[in-house]
Amino acid sequence: MKTYTVIFAEDVPHYATAEIRAANDADAIKAAKAYDRDALFLEPEWQNAVCRRIVEICDDETGKTVALDIAVDGYFLRNGGERDRILCDAAPELLAVLEEAKSASWVCNAALTTDIEALRKICLEYADWWNGRAWPAIEKAKAGAS
């Protein structure tokens, strides 16, 4: 039997409270974002660890790394801030819209007909899908881009 060294990791949220003073709600948000958290005493909440993962599995005999970055729960880390969070949140809707396009009659029928009325109907269906479903989903996904 071989021996392996496994490096595990998880992220534990830490919480602290602070008091701020502001003239209104918008100023309170600005002040909270700008607050210097370095002096706060952050308490770990061990029972709410997330992003549990195997960082590395190494064969002790050969020193060879046999596995890297294996998630062991349903969470993942992503950097990129609010813009990327919005894009990730929009992904299910974007996928659904693209899947709708596959089953739409205009996808395959446009190349099969020379009937002007049929082509008109196909174009209208496409325009309806694009303007009513696809473009709004794209705009929603891009909301964080500005």
Secondary structure as a PSIPRED ss2 file (coil, helix, strand):
# PSIPRED VFORMAT (PSIPRED V4.0)

   1 M C   1.000  0.000  0.000
   2 K C   1.000  0.000  0.000
   3 T C   1.000  0.000  0.000
   4 Y E   0.000  0.000  1.000
   5 T E   0.000  0.000  1.000
   6 V E   0.000  0.000  1.000
   7 I E   0.000  0.000  1.000
   8 F E   0.000  0.000  1.000
   9 A E   0.000  0.000  1.000
  10 E E   0.000  0.000  1.000
  11 D E   0.000  0.000  1.000
  12 V C   1.000  0.000  0.000
  13 P C   1.000  0.000  0.000
  14 H E   0.000  0.000  1.000
  15 Y E   0.000  0.000  1.000
  16 A C   1.000  0.000  0.000
  17 T C   1.000  0.000  0.000
  18 A C   1.000  0.000  0.000
  19 E C   1.000  0.000  0.000
  20 I C   1.000  0.000  0.000
  21 R C   1.000  0.000  0.000
  22 A C   1.000  0.000  0.000
  23 A C   1.000  0.000  0.000
  24 N C   1.000  0.000  0.000
  25 D H   0.000  1.000  0.000
  26 A H   0.000  1.000  0.000
  27 D H   0.000  1.000  0.000
  28 A H   0.000  1.000  0.000
  29 I H   0.000  1.000  0.000
  30 K H   0.000  1.000  0.000
  31 A H   0.000  1.000  0.000
  32 A H   0.000  1.000  0.000
  33 K H   0.000  1.000  0.000
  34 A H   0.000  1.000  0.000
  35 Y C   1.000  0.000  0.000
  36 D C   1.000  0.000  0.000
  37 R H   0.000  1.000  0.000
  38 D H   0.000  1.000  0.000
  39 A H   0.000  1.000  0.000
  40 L C   1.000  0.000  0.000
  41 F C   1.000  0.000  0.000
  42 L C   1.000  0.000  0.000
  43 E E   0.000  0.000  1.000
  44 P E   0.000  0.000  1.000
  45 E C   1.000  0.000  0.000
  46 W H   0.000  1.000  0.000
  47 Q H   0.000  1.000  0.000
  48 N H   0.000  1.000  0.000
  49 A C   1.000  0.000  0.000
  50 V E   0.000  0.000  1.000
  51 C E   0.000  0.000  1.000
  52 R E   0.000  0.000  1.000
  53 R E   0.000  0.000  1.000
  54 I E   0.000  0.000  1.000
  55 V E   0.000  0.000  1.000
  56 E E   0.000  0.000  1.000
  57 I E   0.000  0.000  1.000
  58 C E   0.000  0.000  1.000
  59 D E   0.000  0.000  1.000
  60 D C   1.000  0.000  0.000
  61 E C   1.000  0.000  0.000
  62 T C   1.000  0.000  0.000
  63 G C   1.000  0.000  0.000
  64 K C   1.000  0.000  0.000
  65 T E   0.000  0.000  1.000
  66 V E   0.000  0.000  1.000
  67 A E   0.000  0.000  1.000
  68 L E   0.000  0.000  1.000
  69 D E   0.000  0.000  1.000
  70 I E   0.000  0.000  1.000
  71 A E   0.000  0.000  1.000
  72 V C   1.000  0.000  0.000
  73 D C   1.000  0.000  0.000
  74 G C   1.000  0.000  0.000
  75 Y C   1.000  0.000  0.000
  76 F C   1.000  0.000  0.000
  77 L C   1.000  0.000  0.000
  78 R C   1.000  0.000  0.000
  79 N C   1.000  0.000  0.000
  80 G C   1.000  0.000  0.000
  81 G H   0.000  1.000  0.000
  82 E H   0.000  1.000  0.000
  83 R H   0.000  1.000  0.000
  84 D H   0.000  1.000  0.000
  85 R H   0.000  1.000  0.000
  86 I H   0.000  1.000  0.000
  87 L H   0.000  1.000  0.000
  88 C H   0.000  1.000  0.000
  89 D H   0.000  1.000  0.000
  90 A H   0.000  1.000  0.000
  91 A H   0.000  1.000  0.000
  92 P H   0.000  1.000  0.000
  93 E H   0.000  1.000  0.000
  94 L H   0.000  1.000  0.000
  95 L H   0.000  1.000  0.000
  96 A H   0.000  1.000  0.000
  97 V H   0.000  1.000  0.000
  98 L H   0.000  1.000  0.000
  99 E H   0.000  1.000  0.000
 100 E H   0.000  1.000  0.000
 101 A H   0.000  1.000  0.000
 102 K H   0.000  1.000  0.000
 103 S H   0.000  1.000  0.000
 104 A C   1.000  0.000  0.000
 105 S H   0.000  1.000  0.000
 106 W H   0.000  1.000  0.000
 107 V H   0.000  1.000  0.000
 108 C H   0.000  1.000  0.000
 109 N H   0.000  1.000  0.000
 110 A C   1.000  0.000  0.000
 111 A C   1.000  0.000  0.000
 112 L C   1.000  0.000  0.000
 113 T C   1.000  0.000  0.000
 114 T C   1.000  0.000  0.000
 115 D C   1.000  0.000  0.000
 116 I H   0.000  1.000  0.000
 117 E H   0.000  1.000  0.000
 118 A H   0.000  1.000  0.000
 119 L H   0.000  1.000  0.000
 120 R H   0.000  1.000  0.000
 121 K H   0.000  1.000  0.000
 122 I H   0.000  1.000  0.000
 123 C H   0.000  1.000  0.000
 124 L H   0.000  1.000  0.000
 125 E H   0.000  1.000  0.000
 126 Y H   0.000  1.000  0.000
 127 A H   0.000  1.000  0.000
 128 D H   0.000  1.000  0.000
 129 W H   0.000  1.000  0.000
 130 W H   0.000  1.000  0.000
 131 N H   0.000  1.000  0.000
 132 G H   0.000  1.000  0.000
 133 R H   0.000  1.000  0.000
 134 A H   0.000  1.000  0.000
 135 W H   0.000  1.000  0.000
 136 P H   0.000  1.000  0.000
 137 A H   0.000  1.000  0.000
 138 I H   0.000  1.000  0.000
 139 E H   0.000  1.000  0.000
 140 K H   0.000  1.000  0.000
 141 A H   0.000  1.000  0.000
 142 K H   0.000  1.000  0.000
 143 A H   0.000  1.000  0.000
 144 G H   0.000  1.000  0.000
 145 A H   0.000  1.000  0.000
 146 S C   1.000  0.000  0.000
